[in-house]
Amino acid sequence: MTGIAALAWAGVAFALLPLALVLLNLRGGAQGFRRPSGTPPAGTRVSILIPSRDEEANIGASVAAALASTGVQVEVVVLDDHSADRTAAIVHRLAEADARVRLVAAPALPPGWAGKQFACARLAEAARHEVLMFIDADVVVAPGAAAAAAALLLADPALGLVSGFPRQRTGSAGEHVVVPWIHVLLLGYLPMSAMRQSPKVSFGAGCGQWMVARVEAYRDVGGHGAAPQSRHDGLSLPRAFRTAGWQTDLFDGGRLAECRMYRSFAEVWHGFGKSAGEGMATPRGLPVWALLIGIGHVLPWLMLAAGLALGRADLLLPGGLGVAANLALRAILIGRLGQHPIGALLHPVGAMMVLAIQAEALWRHLRGRPSTWKGRAYVAADSRADGIREPVRQRP
């Protein structure tokens, strides 16, 4: 076997690994990427908390959907983070029509805080109920979403935080290609059963679009103030809970909520890049991810193309098997999560774009250049366990 043929077979192995883990994670039962069901205790009250900055296009639909919640009592608290558009006026009108809606004005952003972290911390202070449900302003929840998430959280006293992954709606080609990689990486590289059985901080993961916490656990942990500079609360908040001794979990919220994160390729690039330094784009992490993604999701397509172009069966067979594994993975996600087929057909392009976004973010960090988002500039933050503040009170 030639060296290049051996590399082609390595691509098959690296492509089969995430496919196998997706199949395990999406199997039925409590150990997979489960869809929450069940009923919360009678009288459960949920504060639905929505940080908003220049969200006039989304906030009305988000608040209206939250108010339609069934199975629990809800209040909806929106924090207007110095919006320059009609966000505050829209929420004010909704509050006049429904006493369950409250509008909170954000104080000036203090040094050492990221905008969303500070907004969520202030929302938690304003909340009156025992379950805190943070959603982004572009998330629209189904009527049963708050009750289902609260039931999952309150069913296990060890759980301090659960996080739902909404269905990701995409409209432009750039969105179709890149956004579905949220689920490719989550389901292809995080073993759900190990996450649930282990208290390790490194298994802490979630989706910042939808986080649900017990109020007493949130206060013990220090809430979003445990990692005030973070721009990736989908990692930093679950890890803060685990650092304090609380367990965390995540669930498939695709039938309970939907979200359109971005509306152009430029927004996709900047949106994913702003928080990349807290996930994949680290000096130690990016080389590992480059190998996993490059060998498992790009190399098979190159080997298949080379085999076809050169008439080499020793490349054609492993290349074809690796591509088949990639397409099988994406077909499963299309069926389960409703991903757009264009993203599957351009799978290696999406893989290269993910790596390019991470590489650009790391380069920017190493050069000392901040990332910008919604008019604010941020430097890289640290969401590792040793970058999270000590909890207010350690759970026994």
GULUM-213791 format. One record per residue (C-alpha): z, y, x; residue in one letter. Coordinates in steps of 0.25 Angstrom, whole numbers, plus 5000, padded with zeros to 4 digits. Layout:
ZYXA;...
END
This chain:
500050005000M;499650145005T;500650255006G;499950334995I;500050214986A;501450194989A;501750334985L;500950314972A;501850194969W;503050284972A;502450384961G;502550264951V;503950244954A;504350384953F;503550394940A;504250274934L;505650324936L;505650444926P;504850354916L;505950254917A;507050354915L;506350424903V;506250284897L;507750264899L;508150404895N;507350394882L;507850264878R;508650254865G;510150254866G;511250344871A;510850344885Q;509450404884G;508950544880F;509550534867R;509350614854R;510650654849P;511050614835S;512350604828G;513250704820T;514250804827P;515750804822P;515850874808A;516051024810G;515451034824T;515051174827R;513951214837V;513751344844S;512251354846I;512051454858L;510751514862I;510551604874P;509451694872S;508651794881R;507351854876D;507151744866E;506651814853E;505451704852A;506451594851N;507851634847I;507551644832G;507151504831A;508251454840S;509351514832V;508751474818A;508651334823A;510051334828A;510551384814L;509851274807A;510851174814S;511451064805T;512550974807G;513451074815V;513951214813Q;513251304822V;513351444827E;512151504835V;512451604846V;511351674853V;511551754866L;510551864868D;510451874883D;509952024884H;508551984877S;507452094878A;506852044865D;507252014851R;508151894853T;509451974849A;508852034837A;508351894832I;509751834834V;510451954828H;509551934815R;509851784815L;511351814816A;511351914804E;510751804796A;511651694800D;513051704805A;512951584813R;512151664823V;512751754834R;512051844844L;512851864857V;512351964867A;512351924882A;513252004892P;512552054905A;512251934913L;513351924924P;513051884939P;513051744942G;512451694928W;511151644923A;510751704910G;510751584901K;512051534907Q;512751664904F;512151664890A;512651524887C;514051554892A;514151674883R;513551594871L;514651494874A;515751594873E;515151644860A;515151504854A;516151474843R;515851324841H;516251194849E;514851154853V;513951244861L;512451224859M;511651304869F;510151314866I;509051404872D;508451504863A;507151424863D;507751304858V;507651264843V;508551164838V;508451064826A;509451074815P;510250954820G;510150984835A;511551054836A;512250944828A;511550834836A;511950894850A;513350914845A;513450774841A;513050724854L;513950814862L;515150794853L;515050634852A;515550624867D;516750694871P;516350684886A;515050774883L;515250914885G;513750954885L;512450894879V;511050954881S;509850934872G;508350934877F;507551004866P;506050964864R;505251054873Q;504151124866R;502951164875T;501751254872G;500951284885S;500351194896A;501451234906G;502551194896E;501951064893H;501851024907V;503151074913V;504251074901V;504150924898P;504650894912W;506050934907I;506050794900H;505350724911V;506350764921L;507550744912L;507150604906L;506450554919G;507550584929Y;508850594922L;509450464917P;510150494904M;511150374904S;511650404918A;511850554914M;512750504902R;513550404910Q;513750494923S;514650614924P;513850664936K;513550814936V;512150784941S;511750714928F;512050844920G;510750884913A;510350954900G;509351054894C;509751204894G;509051224881Q;510151144873W;511551124878M;512751084869V;514151084874A;515551064869R;516251204870V;517451154877E;516651084887A;515751204889Y;517051284892R;517651184901D;516351184909V;516251334910G;514951324902G;513751394907H;514651464917G;514751344925A;513451374931A;513151514927P;511951534936Q;511251414931S;509851424924R;509851274921H;510951254912D;510351114908G;510851074921L;512051164925S;512751154911L;512751004910P;513250994925R;514351094922A;514851004911F;514750884920R;515450954931T;516650984921A;516750834917G;515950844904W;514750744901Q;513450804897T;512250744890D;510850774885L;509950734874F;508550734868D;508550854859G;507050854856G;507250824842R;508350934840L;507751054848A;506551114854E;506251214864C;505051284870R;505651334884M;504451404889Y;503051454884R;502151464897S;502051394910F;502651524917A;503851514908E;503951364912V;503851384926W;504951504927H;505851434916G;505951304924F;505951374937G;507151454934K;508151344933S;507451244943A;508351274954G;509551204946E;508751074944G;507651024952M;507251144961A;508351124972T;508051094987P;508650954985R;508150924971G;506750974971L;506250874982P;506850754974V;506150804961W;504850834968A;504850684972L;505250634959L;504250714951I;503150724962G;503050574964I;503350524950G;502550624942H;501450684951V;501150584961L;500650474951P;499650564946W;499150594960L;499050454963M;498250414951L;497350534953A;497150484968A;496950344964G;495850384954L;495150474963A;495250374975L;495050244968G;496350194974R;497050094965A;498350094974D;498550244969L;497950224955L;498950124950L;500250184954P;499650324951G;499250274937G;500650204935L;501350334939G;500550424930V;500750324918A;502250334921A;502250484920N;501350484907L;502250374901A;503450464904L;502850584897R;502350504885A;503750464883I;504250604883L;503050654874I;503450554864G;504950584865R;505050724868L;503650784862G;503150834876Q;501750884876H;500650784882P;500050884891I;501350884899G;501150734901A;499750744905L;500050844915L;501250774920H;501050784935P;500750934933V;502050954926G;502750884937A;502150974947M;502451094939M;503951054938V;504051034953L;503351164956A;504251244947I;505451174954Q;504851204968A;504551354964E;506051364959A;506551304972L;505651394981W;506151514973R;507651474975H;507451454990L;506751584991R;507951654984G;507051694973R;507651694959P;507051644946S;506951734934T;507051704919W;507151794908K;507251914917G;508351864925R;508351814940A;509051694944Y;509351624958V;509551474959A;510751414953A;511551294956D;511851194944S;512351084953R;513751024951A;514251114962D;513551234957G;514351224943I;515651304942R;516951224940E;517151194925P;518251274918V;518951144915R;518651014920Q;518550904909R;519550794911P;
END
